[in-house]
Amino acid sequence: MENISKQQQELSTQINNMMRNKGINQAVVSRIARCSTGTVSDLLGGKKQFSNRLLNIIGERIKVYASTDGDKELIKELRQFKIINSVTAECHKQAVFGLLVGNTGLGKSIALQYYTKKNKNTYYIKIDRKLTWNQLLNLIAMEFGLMTAKGKKREVKRYQTNKLMDMITSFIESQEQIPCLIIDESEGLSLAVLKNFKNLYTATQDLLSIVICGITDVRNKIAKIAGLDHEWLPKEDESNVYTTFARRLKRFTIPNISMDDMQVFCGKFGIVDAKIIALATKMWWNYDEAAFRIRLAQSMGINLSTLTTEEFELINA
């Protein structure tokens, strides 16, 4: 990163931290910053020095997006949040394997993290990188408290898959209350890893609740593994070894934002005009997008209670 200014290095670090914390990629950053994905790639990779003017513009837009972190409390009042918590609670109570899918920006991670915080014997893992089945089992064992960092380097001993399965199963069998394991953003898991959930389910059936959450692509992946069609029915007369397992999953779909949902969300910011809410429902397909555009309007000094169609078009340009 020679000849890269301190300002650019700091902005690069800020964006990388935001991407990791919010689970977004460079394509989303380019939309937020309103620049090309090539510009984002060059900025993060330190491939070229950008002008202070451009860095200031990108920095301000990133700052607006980062300010939406404060909307987490608002998300808790929305319909999707309540549905996610209700579904997770039911899966937990019944010790079933649940598959919870929905579009991005509906507050899935916020709701699941909230449930984990408020309920005992609940464990949360967010998939943020490619993993093998062994690596995922190691993460699960660590989350269960079965593995701890030791030595000066605080390294964690890694175990073979069979050993990990024995450790996890023994832990589950020792619990007086049903544990709930939540795997969030599971669209990052490969088909090979998703296949192996059958083994964990079989080993802990009726003793452990597993909730896999992600975008709808996860449901499609599991259907592909099990030879099922879009209605979750076998494509062939002869099912495979995963068909019964997949059909035992309790499947739930988080509803997209309706006009009533958008009216509630916008109303929290003083936006009550029916025409604007109709436009918002059409243009803002998730809460992340809505929060970002509203914060952008505020940063521009726009009065949200009197937001006009022209101003709405401006903040969505």
Buried (B, 14 or more C-beta within 10 A) or exposed (E): EEEBBEEBEEBBEBBEEBBEEBBBEBEBBBBBBEBEBEBBEBBBEBEEBBEEEBBEBBBEBBEBBBBBEEBBEBBBEBBBBEBBBEBBBBBBEEBBBBBBBBBBBBBBBBBBBBBBEEEEEBBBBBBEEEBEBBBBBBBBBBBBEBBEEEEEEEEEEEBEBEEBBEBBBEBBEEEEEBBBBBBBBBBBBEEEBBBBBBBBBEBBEEBBBBBBBBBEEBBBBBBBBBBBEEEBEBEEEEBBEBBEBBBEBBBBBBEEBEEEBBBBBBEEBEBEBEEBBEBBBEBBBBBBBBBBBBBBBBBEEBEBEEBEEEBBEEBBE
